[in-house]
């Protein structure tokens, strides 16, 4: 598919985006450094909290009767909705950090 003629692009953001893609020198974007840093700090705090909560659950499991099965079996792990939800949120947050 060929490129769209600049003159055919509608006004507004569509035209501005076409201009920026056509003339690379016009591509000036704000980095939002302070907001990115703040977001990373919030994410770090959230991960620290999730880590503590997961450790609390693991400690309770360790003190239980079925400790080995629960800590080494995915089906047993998956039965604990809170634990599974915490692990999922940790996975999402860490994936976000790696993609940044």
Backbone as CSV, one residue per row, in Angstrom:
resi,resn,N_x,N_y,N_z,CA_x,CA_y,CA_z,C_x,C_y,C_z
1,UNK,0.850,-1.176,0.000,0.000,0.000,0.000,0.893,1.235,0.000
2,UNK,0.612,2.188,-0.851,1.416,3.396,-0.949,1.101,4.378,0.160
3,UNK,1.942,5.392,0.279,1.699,6.384,1.312,0.586,7.335,0.878
4,UNK,-0.100,7.870,1.866,-1.207,8.790,1.609,-0.620,10.162,1.310
5,UNK,-1.176,10.837,0.328,-0.725,12.190,0.007,-1.029,13.115,1.167
6,UNK,-0.053,13.923,1.526,-0.194,14.840,2.650,-1.414,15.733,2.474
7,UNK,-1.660,16.153,1.267,-2.769,17.069,0.987,-4.132,16.420,1.241
8,UNK,-4.187,15.079,1.218,-5.456,14.361,1.400,-5.774,14.062,2.864
9,UNK,-4.835,14.338,3.753,-5.034,14.025,5.171,-5.901,15.109,5.809
10,UNK,-6.906,14.699,6.606,-7.783,15.681,7.264,-7.002,16.560,8.251
11,UNK,-7.539,17.727,8.523,-6.914,18.672,9.448,-6.904,18.124,10.868
12,UNK,-6.132,18.765,11.718,-6.070,18.378,13.125,-4.887,17.463,13.385
13,UNK,-5.061,16.560,14.368,-3.975,15.654,14.740,-3.530,14.782,13.569
14,UNK,-4.469,14.377,12.725,-4.122,13.541,11.575,-3.133,14.266,10.661
15,UNK,-3.396,15.540,10.387,-2.518,16.321,9.515,-1.179,16.591,10.200
16,UNK,-1.217,16.897,11.501,0.012,17.143,12.244,0.878,15.881,12.264
17,UNK,0.262,14.722,12.505,1.005,13.456,12.505,1.609,13.182,11.135
18,UNK,0.869,13.464,10.070,1.387,13.270,8.712,2.571,14.199,8.458
19,UNK,2.479,15.432,8.936,3.574,16.397,8.767,4.820,15.939,9.520
20,UNK,4.633,15.487,10.758,5.764,15.025,11.562,6.417,13.814,10.909
21,UNK,5.607,12.895,10.379,6.191,11.709,9.752,6.890,12.062,8.437
22,UNK,6.422,13.120,7.789,7.018,13.559,6.517,8.295,14.370,6.765
23,UNK,8.277,15.253,7.728,9.401,16.131,8.042,9.925,15.787,9.432
24,UNK,10.916,14.925,9.503,11.423,14.407,10.783,11.915,15.511,11.727
25,UNK,12.347,16.648,11.208,12.827,17.743,12.050,11.713,18.357,12.897
26,UNK,10.458,18.119,12.536,9.336,18.655,13.292,8.943,17.759,14.474
27,UNK,9.551,16.607,14.569,9.194,15.633,15.607,9.841,16.013,16.936
28,UNK,9.184,16.868,17.655,9.651,17.291,18.971,8.562,16.897,19.967
29,UNK,8.939,16.003,20.857,7.965,15.500,21.827,8.502,15.696,23.236
30,UNK,7.629,16.044,24.109,7.973,16.159,25.521,8.148,14.756,26.098
31,UNK,9.138,14.570,26.953,9.424,13.245,27.511,8.647,12.952,28.798
32,UNK,8.093,13.952,29.435,7.361,13.783,30.690,8.232,13.067,31.726
33,UNK,9.482,13.509,31.847,10.449,12.886,32.734,9.996,12.813,34.181
34,UNK,9.441,13.901,34.693,8.989,13.912,36.085,7.843,12.932,36.286
35,UNK,6.899,12.914,35.355,5.773,11.981,35.474,6.231,10.536,35.335
36,UNK,7.173,10.276,34.437,7.707,8.922,34.299,8.413,8.483,35.572
37,UNK,9.209,9.370,36.160,9.906,9.038,37.406,8.899,8.776,38.526
38,UNK,7.878,9.613,38.589,6.851,9.443,39.629,6.108,8.123,39.442
39,UNK,5.786,7.804,38.206,5.112,6.549,37.908,5.984,5.355,38.311
40,UNK,7.278,5.419,38.022,8.186,4.339,38.397,8.299,4.208,39.917
41,UNK,8.300,5.335,40.624,8.328,5.291,42.090,7.065,4.639,42.649
42,UNK,5.909,4.982,42.081,4.652,4.369,42.512,4.671,2.867,42.224
43,UNK,5.179,2.507,41.054,5.257,1.106,40.676,6.186,0.342,41.618
44,UNK,7.299,0.961,41.963,8.241,0.341,42.894,7.588,0.143,44.268
45,UNK,6.871,1.135,44.731,6.182,1.020,46.024,5.129,-0.085,45.972
46,UNK,4.397,-0.140,44.871,3.384,-1.189,44.721,4.038,-2.569,44.715
47,UNK,5.140,-2.709,43.980,5.837,-3.995,43.931,6.372,-4.398,45.303
48,UNK,6.872,-3.443,46.053,7.355,-3.738,47.405,6.212,-4.242,48.286
49,UNK,5.051,-3.606,48.179,3.885,-4.034,48.945,3.434,-5.430,48.520
50,UNK,3.373,-5.676,47.217,2.974,-6.990,46.709,3.956,-8.077,47.152
51,UNK,5.235,-7.736,47.133,6.255,-8.679,47.574,6.045,-9.060,49.044
52,UNK,5.760,-8.064,49.882,5.510,-8.314,51.309,4.276,-9.177,51.505
53,UNK,3.216,-8.878,50.770,1.978,-9.649,50.888,2.176,-11.095,50.448
54,UNK,2.926,-11.280,49.366,3.189,-12.636,48.880,4.047,-13.409,49.881
55,UNK,5.007,-12.735,50.484,5.849,-13.371,51.492,5.026,-13.779,52.724
56,UNK,4.073,-12.934,53.119,3.186,-13.280,54.240,2.398,-14.542,53.937
57,UNK,1.869,-14.614,52.734,1.098,-15.794,52.336,2.007,-17.017,52.306
58,UNK,3.192,-16.890,51.743,4.137,-18.006,51.680,4.512,-18.492,53.078
59,UNK,4.665,-17.550,54.008,5.007,-17.915,55.385,3.871,-18.697,56.030
60,UNK,2.618,-18.273,55.810,1.464,-18.996,56.336,1.383,-20.399,55.744
61,UNK,1.645,-20.490,54.429,1.621,-21.785,53.755,2.687,-22.705,54.343
62,UNK,3.852,-22.146,54.587,4.953,-22.941,55.119,4.608,-23.530,56.487
63,UNK,3.806,-22.808,57.243,3.424,-23.268,58.578,2.262,-24.254,58.545
64,UNK,1.650,-24.416,57.374,0.500,-25.314,57.246,0.904,-26.765,57.094
65,UNK,-0.105,-27.627,57.048,0.116,-29.067,56.952,0.565,-29.502,55.560
66,UNK,0.061,-28.827,54.531,0.306,-29.247,53.145,1.323,-28.338,52.468
67,UNK,2.301,-27.868,53.212,3.252,-26.847,52.730,3.947,-27.228,51.437
68,UNK,4.473,-28.450,51.339,5.239,-28.834,50.147,4.355,-28.826,48.909
69,UNK,3.165,-29.403,49.011,2.267,-29.476,47.862,1.843,-28.088,47.403
70,UNK,1.544,-27.220,48.342,1.083,-25.877,47.978,2.211,-25.053,47.369
71,UNK,3.416,-25.160,47.897,4.505,-24.317,47.411,5.166,-24.856,46.154
72,UNK,4.876,-26.109,45.772,5.548,-26.666,44.606,4.592,-27.153,43.517
73,UNK,3.316,-26.944,43.687,2.324,-27.440,42.735,1.520,-26.272,42.162
74,UNK,1.524,-26.129,40.838,0.758,-25.044,40.218,-0.738,-25.166,40.526
75,UNK,-1.344,-26.346,40.389,-2.784,-26.422,40.701,-3.099,-25.972,42.127
76,UNK,-2.269,-26.367,43.074,-2.495,-25.940,44.464,-2.284,-24.440,44.607
77,UNK,-1.238,-23.931,43.954,-0.973,-22.489,43.982,-2.160,-21.736,43.397
78,UNK,-2.664,-22.227,42.262,-3.748,-21.544,41.545,-5.060,-21.548,42.313
79,UNK,-5.222,-22.482,43.253,-6.443,-22.517,44.055,-6.567,-21.308,44.969
80,UNK,-5.451,-20.733,45.337,-5.447,-19.577,46.239,-5.606,-18.314,45.396
81,UNK,-6.830,-17.798,45.340,-7.129,-16.660,44.463,-6.322,-15.415,44.808
82,UNK,-6.161,-15.138,46.102,-5.409,-13.946,46.503,-3.947,-14.065,46.057
83,UNK,-3.368,-15.208,46.309,-1.962,-15.449,45.931,-1.780,-15.342,44.417
84,UNK,-2.712,-15.958,43.690,-2.646,-15.926,42.228,-2.805,-14.493,41.701
85,UNK,-3.702,-13.725,42.297,-3.915,-12.334,41.873,-2.677,-11.482,42.146
86,UNK,-2.055,-11.690,43.296,-0.831,-10.946,43.625,0.270,-11.304,42.631
87,UNK,0.429,-12.600,42.357,1.459,-13.030,41.406,1.202,-12.445,40.015
88,UNK,-0.061,-12.376,39.616,-0.401,-11.809,38.306,-0.067,-10.323,38.249
89,UNK,-0.400,-9.598,39.302,-0.099,-8.153,39.323,1.404,-7.916,39.318
90,UNK,2.161,-8.739,40.039,3.620,-8.630,40.028,4.144,-8.862,38.617
91,UNK,3.615,-9.879,37.960,4.024,-10.190,36.579,3.763,-9.003,35.653
92,UNK,2.586,-8.406,35.764,2.228,-7.261,34.923,3.154,-6.073,35.185
93,UNK,3.398,-5.793,36.459,4.237,-4.660,36.812,5.669,-4.865,36.337
94,UNK,6.196,-6.059,36.517,7.569,-6.333,36.079,7.682,-6.318,34.561
95,UNK,6.647,-6.803,33.873,6.632,-6.741,32.405,6.660,-5.296,31.938
96,UNK,5.896,-4.434,32.613,5.883,-3.008,32.294,7.271,-2.406,32.491
97,UNK,7.926,-2.758,33.602,9.263,-2.223,33.892,10.267,-2.644,32.832
98,UNK,10.197,-3.887,32.391,11.145,-4.387,31.396,10.916,-3.718,30.054
99,UNK,9.649,-3.398,29.749,9.350,-2.774,28.460,9.739,-1.306,28.398
100,UNK,9.965,-0.689,29.541,10.325,0.733,29.579,11.756,0.966,29.200
